Amino acid sequence: MSCSCFGSLSVGGKREYHHNLQEINGSLRGNIKHFTYRELNFATNNFHPSNKIGRGGFGVVFKGILKNGMQVAVKSLSVESKQGMHEFLTEIDVVANVRHPNLVELIGYCVHGNDRILIYEYMENNSLDRALLGHRQKNIKLDWLKRCAICLGTAKGLAFLHEEIQPPIVHRDIKASNVLLDENLDPKIGDFGLAKFFPENITHISTRVAGTTGYLAPEYALQGQLTKKADVYSFGVLLLEIVSGRSSSKENWGGMQHSIVQWTWQLYKEERLLELVDTDLEQYPEAEVFRYMKIALFCTQAQANRRPSMTQVVDMLSRNIRLNEKELTAPGFFEARFGSHGSSSNKNPTSDITSELMSSYPSTITQVIPR
């Protein structure tokens, strides 16, 4: 395994691991703190299950209260995770020196034996996944204005990563559970363990596929070609989830085995887009909702070079502009259906949808997190 800026890593290579940590220490800002395990053990009541607030592909997140009374989110990476070491170094590398209102702030880290722990600012309303999808939090009601703010804030965070810092960063795992909500329900993108630095002088990065099924851009899922447009595609899927109030992992859309992208495109062609809107939305401006769904379709077009940049997406979400639908082409989609040999196939394809999923393409999924 390799980390983007700190050379090759071996899970058992303690000497090299600590050398890499020393390099990270030298590049950290002054407000990134090294915590002792005792401090975090105290803060989380010995990592008590009652303080568990989330679980991801690489570990568990606990709520903690430091001695000064500050609430924090303590992300304890799984010792068994093969990606734990890589994710730990990558996440520190990416997040420690990046600040934006729509990115979760890293407060500190801890290394104790085999334990690797990241300490983040605490987000009072947990994740968008919990607030909007599945078993919703009863105390949170997301009206249309709040959903708009979540869409726009998330888009601004991604635009900052893609366009405003050097080198740019591709997140690779944009999804509802990685968009966290603060006390005002303002969104902040979290979990940078899969992020990649993306130098401006290259067209794409060829890499092993990592991410979450349902959000994967087809050209990335099938060919391992990573660009910023993979994040744009994932954002488009997220946008449809926010409008519909339903998870992209739901298999039965319109009574058929469609992805949310497929179903939206079908509704668009049949001029029935309002059927996608969350029934819990009691009042909403139809024209704006239509615009958001069409922006999602622009983001999920099969050809990556036809998708807008995140800066353009921010502009489209922010202003009541007329979209040039003559330029809109059919979406691409990827549905993982693994057999005993890990092959994938397209289940019940729709004839008028351009899919990047071809039977002649070999399956290259190696690090995909299922929904």
Residue pairs with C-beta under 8 A, 6 or more apart in sequence:
1 8
1 9
1 10
1 11
1 82
1 83
1 85
1 86
2 8
2 9
2 86
3 9
3 20
3 86
3 89
3 90
3 93
4 90
4 93
4 94
4 196
4 197
5 93
5 197
6 20
6 23
6 24
6 89
6 93
7 16
7 20
8 16
9 16
9 17
9 20
9 85
9 86
9 89
10 16
10 17
11 82
11 85
17 85
18 111
20 89
21 89
21 111
24 89
24 92
24 93
24 96
25 34
27 96
27 97
28 92
28 96
28 97
29 96
29 97
31 107
32 96
32 106
32 107
32 108
32 109
33 107
33 108
33 119
34 108
34 109
34 110
35 108
35 109
35 110
35 117
35 119
36 110
36 112
37 110
37 112
37 115
37 117
39 66
39 67
39 110
40 47
40 64
40 74
40 110
40 117
40 119
41 47
42 67
43 64
43 65
43 66
43 67
43 72
43 74
44 51
44 62
44 63
44 64
44 74
45 51
47 62
47 74
47 76
48 62
51 62
51 63
51 64
52 60
52 61
52 62
52 63
53 61
53 62
53 63
53 73
53 126
54 60
54 61
54 126
54 127
54 177
55 61
56 75
56 177
56 191
57 81
57 83
57 369
58 77
58 78
58 81
58 83
58 84
58 87
58 193
59 75
59 76
59 77
59 78
59 81
59 84
60 75
60 76
60 78
61 73
61 74
61 75
61 76
62 73
62 74
62 76
63 71
63 72
63 73
63 74
63 122
64 71
64 72
64 73
64 74
64 119
64 122
65 71
65 72
66 72
71 122
72 107
72 119
72 120
72 121
72 122
73 119
73 120
73 121
73 122
73 123
74 117
74 118
74 119
74 120
75 117
75 118
75 119
75 120
76 115
76 116
76 117
77 84
77 87
77 88
77 115
77 116
77 117
77 118
78 84
79 114
79 115
81 87
83 193
83 367
84 116
85 116
86 193
87 193
87 194
88 109
88 116
88 118
88 193
90 192
90 193
90 194
90 195
91 106
91 118
91 191
91 192
91 193
91 195
92 106
92 109
92 118
94 169
94 192
94 195
94 197
95 103
95 104
95 105
95 106
95 192
96 106
98 161
98 165
98 169
99 105
100 156
100 157
100 160
101 153
101 156
101 157
101 186
101 188
102 153
102 154
102 156
102 157
102 160
102 186
102 187
102 188
102 189
103 157
103 160
103 161
103 188
103 189
103 190
104 120
104 121
104 123
104 180
104 188
104 189
104 190
105 120
105 121
105 188
106 118
106 119
106 120
107 119
107 120
107 121
108 118
108 119
109 116
109 117
109 118
109 119
110 116
110 117
110 119
111 117
120 190
123 180
123 181
123 182
123 188
123 190
124 181
124 182
124 183
125 131
125 137
125 140
125 180
125 181
125 182
125 183
125 185
126 137
126 180
126 181
127 176
127 177
127 178
127 179
127 180
127 181
128 150
128 176
128 177
128 179
128 180
128 181
128 187
128 242
129 175
129 176
129 177
129 179
129 247
130 136
130 137
130 177
131 137
131 140
131 142
131 181
131 185
132 142
132 176
132 241
132 242
132 245
133 176
133 241
133 245
133 246
133 247
134 247
140 181
140 185
142 150
142 185
143 281
143 282
143 283
144 281
144 283
144 284
144 285
144 288
144 289
146 185
147 242
147 243
147 281
148 288
148 292
148 317
149 185
149 186
149 187
150 179
150 181
150 185
150 186
150 187
150 242
151 239
151 242
151 292
151 317
152 314
152 317
152 318
153 186
153 187
153 188
154 174
154 179
154 187
154 189
154 235
154 238
155 235
155 310
155 313
155 314
155 317
156 314
157 187
157 188
157 189
158 171
158 174
158 189
158 231
158 232
158 235
158 310
158 313
159 309
159 310
159 311
159 313
159 314
161 168
161 169
161 170
161 171
161 189
161 231
161 310
162 168
162 169
162 170
162 198
162 228
162 231
162 309
162 310
162 311
163 309
163 310
163 311
166 200
167 197
167 198
167 199
167 200
168 197
168 198
168 199
168 200
168 228
169 192
169 195
169 196
169 197
169 198
170 195
170 196
170 198
170 205
170 226
170 227
170 228
170 230
170 231
171 178
171 189
171 192
171 194
171 195
171 231
171 234
172 194
172 195
172 196
172 210
172 211
172 226
172 230
172 231
173 191
173 193
173 194
173 210
173 211
173 212
173 215
173 234
173 369
174 189
174 215
174 231
174 234
174 235
174 238
175 212
175 214
175 215
175 234
175 237
175 238
176 238
176 241
176 247
178 189
178 190
178 191
179 187
179 188
179 189
179 190
179 238
180 187
180 188
180 189
180 190
181 187
181 188
182 188
194 210
194 211
194 367
196 205
196 207
196 226
198 205
198 226
198 227
198 228
203 227
204 225
204 226
204 227
205 225
205 226
205 227
206 224
206 225
206 226
207 224
207 226
208 224
208 364
208 366
208 367
209 216
209 220
209 221
209 224
209 364
209 365
209 366
209 367
209 368
210 366
210 367
210 368
210 369
211 220
211 221
211 234
211 367
211 368
211 369
212 368
212 369
212 370
212 371
213 249
213 334
213 335
213 336
213 368
213 369
213 370
213 371
214 237
214 247
214 248
214 249
214 259
214 260
214 371
215 233
215 234
215 237
215 238
215 248
216 230
216 233
216 234
216 334
216 368
217 229
217 230
217 232
217 233
217 234
217 304
217 332
217 334
218 302
218 332
218 333
218 334
218 355
218 356
218 357
219 225
219 230
219 304
219 332
219 356
220 226
220 227
220 230
220 233
221 334
221 336
221 364
221 365
221 368
222 334
222 356
222 357
222 358
222 361
222 363
222 364
223 361
223 364
224 364
227 304
228 309
228 310
229 304
229 305
229 307
230 304
231 310
232 299
232 307
232 308
232 309
232 310
232 313
233 299
233 300
233 304
233 307
233 332
235 299
235 310
235 313
236 261
236 295
236 296
236 297
236 298
236 299
236 300
236 307
237 248
237 260
237 261
237 296
237 300
239 292
239 293
239 295
239 296
239 299
240 248
240 260
240 261
240 264
240 276
240 293
240 296
241 247
241 248
241 260
243 276
243 277
243 278
243 289
243 292
243 293
243 296
244 260
244 276
244 277
244 278
245 278
245 279
245 280
245 281
246 260
246 278
247 371
248 259
248 260
248 261
248 371
249 371
250 260
251 257
253 259
253 260
253 262
253 263
254 263
254 266
254 267
256 263
256 348
257 347
257 348
258 266
258 348
258 350
259 333
259 335
261 300
261 331
261 332
261 333
262 331
262 333
262 350
262 353
263 276
264 273
264 276
264 293
264 296
264 297
264 331
265 297
265 330
265 331
265 350
265 353
266 350
266 353
267 273
267 275
267 276
268 293
268 294
268 297
269 352
273 290
273 293
274 286
274 289
274 290
276 293
277 284
277 289
287 320
288 320
291 316
291 320
291 323
292 317
294 323
294 325
294 328
295 313
295 316
295 317
295 323
297 328
297 331
298 306
298 307
298 308
298 316
298 323
298 328
299 307
299 308
299 313
300 307
300 331
300 332
300 333
301 307
301 328
301 329
301 330
301 331
301 332
302 329
302 330
302 331
302 332
302 354
302 355
302 356
303 329
303 332
306 327
306 329
308 316
315 321
316 323
329 354
330 352
330 353
330 354
331 353
331 354
332 354
332 355
332 356
332 357
333 353
333 355
333 356
333 357
334 344
334 356
334 357
335 344
335 346
335 347
335 357
336 344
336 365
336 368
336 370
337 344
337 345
337 347
338 344
338 363
338 365
342 363
342 365
343 363
344 357
344 363
344 365
345 357
345 359
346 355
346 357
346 359
349 355
349 357
